[in-house]
């Protein structure tokens, strides 16, 4: 019998696709629809089943690196969600360029930071594919997801047949899906032809145009195709830890590194204190891991702003558990956990969101996850405040109990898990810090929270040059080149 804290690779990929869609300001079925269209384009081009499968995986994970560079995008575009949405909706054509070396294709330099953002995105997406065991073709395409057929992409080191063909197919499928939805099929095909032999090869557009209307009609049928795990190859039915999804969620905000795991562990341990059976503990744990899926739909500028927030920002926050419920609730393997996770911001007095449920209308697992999330929130440093001490967090939790927002029994069980000197049935996470020294771990934990070199140096009382040396060693040992990728790899190993 599989471990109840795991899910199938297919469900993990779909969850990551939903997170990506929310990050890009797209409907939560955008990546699913794009994956199916990409599969039809590859089939029309005469590809074999393994190639078609890889294309579909690339489409589902195309935006899986979005949370990793959300802060950089927020600095660049202010609203990382709506800014990305506008970029995808752009109708600007790209004229084909003459075939030259890939390094001479771009006449204008990249905007400052664009290359760094692309590198972060591609490294994380490629690492996710590798972690899920999706094969070298999928991984290579994701690591080159912003390259273009004529060499004008980002970083612009590939062109022509050197660009993974799956990258080109998915780019075309995405354009057709988005443009037909926004501007109609005829305009979508016109725009795609304007990008032929620049973003993707012209023969793919020629193969797609005659069948696009038929394919879109099938996608709009009451029962969408390619959404059942039973239709997936054996590789997609393997079991993987749901922790990966929580780690990807947390990459959106540097100060949230490890947040979902902490909520999940506390929810599980609180359930144990309340003598709930093993199945319910597993469900509370998994709900804690995915409770933040909907955060991807809210721009970082709101998350990083000090309270009190204006009404418009509060309204967007109220939709976080709604999007968690809508996205994860469509995945059979996570439907029960999504329902529980959607109560993470509800309160027993009806003052929470998004439903405003009260009293017994909140399931016990939902109350546990909500209390765990609140405790972890109190103890997490924000850009505008330091983390609260245990004493301060305890005082606030008791205020919530007195006001009827949390149940006393739930909070008592939770406190037994987190305060020193109490007996708690806590299962400690596995640690694997063999490859990193203690100092390297300290530096890694600092940079994972978004600290820059000077901040790490001050915190650890070492010189900036020593910090840089440790960072280089950490990157080398973990096999990565960006903070986001190092954070993800360290989180999956239980180091953070």
N, C-alpha and C positions, 0 to 999 in steps of 0.2 A: 504494500500500500504506500503511495507516495507521501512524502512529508507534507502535512497540511499547511505549512508556511511557504510552500512553493507554488508556482503556477507554470503553465506550459509556456514555451518560448513564444508561441503564437499570441497568447494573451499578454505576455510582457511586451511584445512588439506593438500590439494594438494600443496598449496603455501609453507607451512612449510616443506613438503616432498621435494620440489625442493630446498629449502634453505639447507636442510640437505644433499641432494645429492651433491650440489656444495661444501659444507663444507668438504665432504668426498672424493672429487676428483672423483666422479662417474658421469656417464651420467645422465641427468636430468629425465630420465624415470626409473632409477634403483629402487626407492622405489615403484613406481606404479607397475612395473613388479614383484617385490618381494611380494607386497601385493596380487596380483592375484595368484601367485604361492602358497603363504601361504594359501590362501583360498581353492585352489584345494587340497593341502595336508590335510587340516582339513576336507574337504568334503570326501576325500578318507578314512580318519580315522573314519568316521561316526559321526562327530560332528553335533550339532544342529545349526540352522541358527544364533542364537545369539552369539554362540561361534565362528562361522566362521566370523561374522561381527567384533567381537573384535580382532581376529587375523589380519584381514586386517587393522584395525585402528592402531594396534601396529606396523605393518610393515611400514605404511605411516609415523608414528611419531617416528620411532626408532631412527632417527638421529636428532630429533628436539632439543635436548640439545647440539648439536655440537657448536653452536655459543657461548654458555655460558662458555665453557671451552677452547675456541680457544686460548686465551692468554697463558693459562697453557700448552696447547699442543705445542704452538710455543716455549715456554721456554724449553720444553722437547725434541722436534723433530726439532726445527729451522723452518721448513716449515710445518705448521699445516695441510695444504691441501694435499700436496704430501706425507707427512709422514703418514697420515691416509689412503691415497690411497694404499700405500705400505703395511700397516698392513692388509687391507682387501684382498689384492692379495696374501698374504703369503700362500704357499702350505705346510707349516709345519704341519704334522699330530700331533694329541694329543692322546696318548695311553690311553685306559681305566685304571682307578685306582681301587684298591680294595675298597669295601664299608666300610667306616669308618665314624666317626663323621665329620660333615662338616668343623669343625675347624682344622682337622688334615690332610686334603687333600693336602695342598700345602707344598711341601718340601722346597721351596725357598721363601723368603719374596718378597712381591710386590716391584717393582721398586719405588724409592722415588717419591711421588707425584701422582702415578697411582691411588691409592685409592681415593685421594681428587678429581682428575679429574672425576672419575667414579661417585662419590657422587654428584658433581655439575651437570653432565649430566643427571643422573637419577632423581634428584630432580626437575630440570627444566622440563624435559619431562613429568614427572608425574603431575606436576602442570599445564602444558599446557592441558593435557588430562582432568584434573579436570575442568579447566576453560571452556573447550569446552563441558563439560557434557557427556563425552564418556563412562562413566560407570566404576564401580570398577574393573572389570576384565582387562580392557585396562590399567587403571592407575597402577594396581599392577604389570602387566607385564612390563610396561615401567620403573617402579622404580626398577626392577630387571633385566634389559635388558642385563647386562653383567655377570649374574650368569650362571653357567654351570651345566649340569645334574649330573656330578660326584662330584660337590662341589669345583671344581678347578677354578671357575670363580672369578669375582670381584664384591663385596668384599669377596665372598666365604663363606657366612653365610647360604646359602641354598644348598640343593642337593636333587636328586631324585624327588619324587612327591611334595616336597615343592617348587621347582622351578616352577613358573607359566608355564603351558604347552604352552601358546601362545608365551612365550619367546623362548622356544625350537623350535617351528614350524617356527617362523620368522628367527631364526638363520640358520636353515636348508635351508629355501627358499632363504635367502640371499646368502648363500654359493653356492647353485645351480645356481642362477642367475649370480653371479660374475665369478665363476670358469668356467661355460660353455661358457661364453662370452670370457674369456681370454685363456682358455686351451682346450675347446671342451667338449662335453657332457661326453664322456667316462672318461676323467681325472677328471671331476667334480664329477662324481659318486664315483670314486676311492677315491678322497679326502674326500668326505662326509662319506664314509664307514670308513675311518681312524679316523673320529671324532665321530663315532657312540658309544653311551654309555659313551661319555666323554662330548662333548658339548651338544649333544641332544640324546634322547633315540634311541636305535637301531631299534625299531619297526617302528619309523617314516621314517627312511632311507629305510627300507624294503618296506614300503607302497609307497614310492616316486619313487624308482628306476625304476619299470616297466612302469610308466606313464610319467616320466620326459621328454622324447623325444617328446611325443605327446603334452604335455603342452607347451613346448618351441616353437614348431612349431606354435601353436595357438597364442602365444605371438608375434611371428614374422610376423603374418598376417598383411595386409595393415591397417586394422582397429583393433587397440588393444582393448581387452575387458576391462570392468569395468572402464570406464573413463567418463561415462555420469551420471550427477546428477539424471536424471530420473530413473536410475537403483538403486539408493540408498534408504535406509530406511528413514522413516520420520525424525528420529533423526538427519540425516545428511543434511536435508533440512532446519533446523532451521537457523535463521539469527544471526550472531555474529558480533561484531565490528572488523573492519579490523585493528584497532590499535594493536591488539595482534601480528599480523604478523610484523608490524613495530618494535614493542618492541623486538621481537625475533631477528630480523635483527641486531638491535643495541647492543645486548648482545655480539657480536663478539669482540668489542673493548670497554674497560671500558670508554674511553673518549668520546664515542659516545652515552652514555646514553641519551635517549630522543631526539636524533638527528632527527629521521624520523618524529616524532610528530611535532617538531618545523618547519621542512620544510613543512609539510602538512598544519599546521595552517597558516603559512605565505603565502603559495600558495593560500589557500582558501580566506584569508583576502585581498590579492592583487587582486584576481578575483573580490571580492566584490567592491573594490575601482574602478575597471574598469567597474563596472555595468554589469558584466556578469550574465546570468540567473542562477537560483539555481542549475540546473542540471550540468552546467559547473563548478560551484564552487565545487560541490560534486566530480566531476571527477578530478579536480585539487587536491583536498584534498586527495583522495584515491591514486592518482598517486604519491603524495609526500610521503605517507606512504610506498609505495612499491618500490620507486626509488632505494633503496639500496640492493635489493635482490641479484644482481650480486656481491656485495662485498664479499659474502661468498666464492667465487671462488679464491680470492686473499689472499695469506698468510699474517698473521699479521705483519711479519717482514717488508713487503713492506709498509703497512699502517703506521707503527711506525717509518719508516726511514725518516731522514730530506731530504728536497729537495735541489738541483736537483737530481732526480732519474736517474739511468742508463737506457739505452734504453730498455733492457730486462724487467725491472720492469715497465716502462711506457707502454710497449706493453700489459702487463697483466692488467694494470689499464684501458686501452682502451676497454677491453672486458667486463668491469662491466656493462655498459648499454646494451650491446649485450645480456649478460646472463639474465639480467632483462627482456628484451623483449622476449627472447626465453622461459624462464621459465613461467613467469606470462602470456605471450601471449597465452599459451596453455590452460588457464583456461577461460571458457566462461564468467564467471562472472567478470573477470578482464581484458579481452582482450583490451578494449578501454583504460583503465587506464594504462595498460602495454605499449601501444604505446606512450602515453604521457610521462610516466616515463622514457622511453628510450631516451628522449631528455634532460635529466637532466644535461648532460655534453656537450651538443652541444652549439655552439656560432653562432651568426648571421653573423660573418665574415668568417665562414667555418673553424675556427681553433679548433673546439671542436671534440668530438668523441662520438660514434664510426663511424657514417656515414660521418661526415664532412659536414653536411648540412649548408646552409647559407640562409640569407634573408628570403623571404616569404616561403621557403621550410620548415621552422620551424613553426608548428602550435602555435597559441597564448598561449594555455595552456602549451605547451612545453616550450615556452620562460619564462612563469611565474614560472614554477617549476625550471627551470635552474637558474633563478635569485634568487629565494628563497633558493635554495641549496647553491649558492655561498655566500649569506649573512650569512647563518647559519654557513657555513664553516669558514668564517672569524672570527666569534665570538665564535668558539669552540677551547678550549685549546688542543694542541697536545703534545705528549711526548717531542717534540723538539722545541716547541714554546708556549708562552702564547697566550690566546685569544686576538684578536685585539679589540681596543676600538671602540665605535660607530663612532668616528671621523675618525679613521684609515680605518674602513670598508667603510664608506661613500666615502672617497677619492679613495679607490680602485675601488668601484663600478662606480664612475664617470669616472675614467680612462678607465674602460671597455666600458662605453657608448661612450666616445670620440673616442675609437679605433674601434667602430662598433661591439663590441662583444655582447652588450645588447642594447635593444631598450630603448630610453629615457622615453617614456610614461610608460613602464612596471616598470622601476626602480623608477620613480617618485611615482607611485602608491604603490610600495613596501615600499619605505621610509616613506610614510604617515602612514604605519602600524607599523613601528618599532621605529621611532625617537620620543622623548618626545615633547609634545606640538603640535602634529599634530592630525588632525581628521581622525580617521580610523574606518572602520566598522569591528571591531574585536570582535569575539565571544570568550570569555574567556573559557578555559577548565574547566570542573567541578573539584572541589577540594573536597577531603574527607580525612581530616587530623585529624578527631576526635580522633582516637585511639593513635596517636603519639604526644608527646610534641614537642614544637618548637625546643628544643635542639636535640631531637631524629631525627627530620626531617633534621636538619643541618648535623648531623653525617651521616644519611642515604644518603643524597645527596653527601657527600664527598666520602663515600665508593663505591657508585654506579659509580663514576668516576674512580675507581681503586686506590684511595689513601690508603696507609697503615696506621696503627695505629699512628705512629709517625707523619706522614704528617697531619692527621686529628687533632691531638693534637696541632700541631703548627698553623694550619689554624684557629682553634677555641679557641686557648689560654687556653686549658685545659690539664690535665694530661693524659698520655696514659692509666692509669688504669681507669680513668673516661670514656675515649673513649670506652674501652672494655666493661664497664658496660652498656653504652648506646647501643652498638652493640648487646649485649645479650638481652636487652629489646626489641630492634627493631625486632630481629629474633623471639623472643617469641611472640610478638604481631602480627607479620605477618605470623607466623606459618611456619618458614623455618629455614634452618641451614647453608646456603651458601650465599655469596654476590650476586651471579648471580640470585638465586631464589628471594632474597629480592628485587633486582633491578627490576626483571620482575613483581613481585606483586605490588610494589610501582608504577611502570609505568602504569599498568592496572588500578590503582586507581587514576591516575592523580596527584600523589604526586611529580613527578620529572619533 
